[in-house]
Amino acid sequence: MKMTWIDYLGNKLAVDSVYSAAPSLVDVRLHEVRLHQDGPRVSLRLDLNDFPDNPPRKWVVGKFNRTQLTLVLIDISDFQMTGWSLNNIGDLTFDKCNVGIRVKFAGPSLRIECTARFIEVEKISGYCDSDAITRQTG
């Protein structure tokens, strides 16, 4: 069985409980990068393009159409970040390396690269993206 990005997570149940297959990390929108000295850690808050096939009831009732995921990269090293804009769209990738997991975010306006010992889901939530509704009906 082929390894997916979810397999790199220490607590993958949060994602597995709402998605039957790993959602794509291609062309995701990165909203926030938070650096923490303890750990050291980095939190990445991003929108996924794939809505879950098994969303929580409150997401259905709230007519949510977008999933937001915050990942925390723990015990990071070699952190590099170049660029930032109002529209940080890119691909997030994970690869095993000799000291942990190599994490890369690459897009036209932003590049991030670091090594993390562990990756955890800090938060997964749904919301209604009115821009997405406009794009679908426009």
Phi, psi and omega in degrees: 000134183286137179286137176247172181298332179297330180294344177278347184280138176287333181230066187286353181301324180301322179277315180300332183287340181245341179243131176278339175223153183300124176291154182290146173250023178267134179056042176273154179263119178267116183271325191208141172235119179243128178259133180237132180287330179282130182123296338298152184229159172227132174254135178240120179253122186218157173266133173272148179276337181264123175278145184298148174275351178225061184290153175300152182306318182296334176290321179292311180300320180281359181055040177291146180228008183218143177249133177245134184235132173246120177254143175245125178263121190251141180057060184275157173213164178054039182288129176223137177221130179230124177090169175180145179207186176281349186222077184270084180256135179186186180255132177255126181229152176232138176219137175296141173221178187294339181244012180148235184232125176275123183248131179224136169239125183225123176210176183299327185252354187208138173226132175229140176212136176196172173246135178236144174284324182218153174230130180233153171278119176276321182198144170228130183213162177246155174204168179263114179266101182296331176296324179293322178296316179299318179296323183287326184261345185282000000 
